[in-house]
Amino acid sequence: MTVPVVVVAGPTASGKSALALALAERFGGVVVNADSMQVYRELEILTARPDPAARARAPHVLYGVVTAAESCSVGLWRIMAGAEIARARRDHRLAIVTGGTGLYLRALTDGLAAIPDIPAAVRGATRERLASLGGPAFHAELAARDPVMAARLGAADGQRLARAWEVLEATGRSLADWQDGADQGPPGDWRFFSIRLMPPREAVYAACDARFERMLEHGAVAEARALAALDLDPGLPAMKAVGVPPLIRFVRGALAFDEARRLALRDTRRFARRQMTWFRNQMTPTLSLVEKYSESLEAKIFSLISEFLLTTDP
């Protein structure tokens, strides 16, 4: 039995969530989150998670399913997404996977390198070594053992540096070797229809600014304060979500509000720019739209999805 899957991708504030919701309502679907920050329970406002009204209109899954004290890897997300896609098929629903995390989407559609599980002892020792040495010295040690991976990573990218080191320690092979090897692809009966939203850069920037202002109006500072109160490791993914570091510095008294707001807006734009570059260069969609999603596009999109479903084996 063929399993149709619709993917809605694009930079932040391009209208992905609204399009995914419209598709879910029209085709009896379930929206599957593919945003690496929207998986964290404590980041509802700061990640613009679909609100209760949207969730009441159609099922939404994989939103707020991991605590900020944990790290959700691409491998874990892929397992969870696969389970939700299978569940949607059993329930006779269309899985609509949406998000701006390109690595998640590529892992779903193309697969992941078959890296063995890393023993907890190796993982813990790696984190301790990184914390002890600091990023630059740790990067230098990695460069001496694995120059290929070190050249791909910056000294400030602690999470990926640790990943490269622990894979080398546990497997005796560079992470680059694993990444460049054969991938574990999706099940052979899955069929994808991918939509890429790529509005003009200035339109995305304006939408990012407006959305962040709405976040502030709806409690972003209180959410940052609650997150800061957990006193979590600043290296955890949730603590590095766009907008979180400057707001946490503000609630801790280390930064004026206007400066925190300026930095958050700047970081959001930079993040959107990186996303646009990734999707432009790394994704070959079934349908590419060069404007922000609006209801005026629905007739065209719905027609193409209907055709896709009709030509997909039942």
C-alpha angles and dihedrals in degrees: 000000000000117000114211115208126185118207121200112192139167144109124310116287093018094120100261096139093048092050093046090051092049090050092048091053094045098045103029093253142157121230112230115198118234098173112114093213099042089066089072115095096213095053104071100129100029092055096042092239114190107277126236092266091057092044089052091056095055138358115275121192138186093031114131094354099132128056120238088242089068134065117232108209125203088247093055092046091050091054091049093046091050090053091050092049090051091048091050090053092051089051091049091245130134114245111227110189114197137174146103099249102109094190091057092050094046091049088054098047101032105023138236133274109265096246113170119241112275115234113247091236092057092046092050094046090050093053091048091051092049092049091048098047101033126226102291096047092043090050090052091052091049090049090056091054103029112019093171095060093038089056090055094052137061125229091245095055096092098164095055093040089056091048092053092048096047093049090051091048095047101039106024088232131101117255085234089064091052093045093049093047131084115308130224099241130204120276112290094240095059117105121193133208107187127196121194119198110203111166119179112286096246091052090053091048092051091049090049091052093048093047094050090052088053089050090055090049092051100049110283092143092052090049091051090049091052090049092049090051090062088067093215129174105280088221093067114109095242091055090056097049113133110279095011102096097054093043091049089051088052096051089048091054096247096113137034115247095243091053092047090051091048093050093047091052091047093049092048091054092047090050092050090050092053090049092051091050092049096048092044093052105028106037130069103191130196088229127019120194119194096202139062113274116267135162089258088073095053099091092056095043095044091050092053093046091049089053091048091052092046092052093045113093112253 
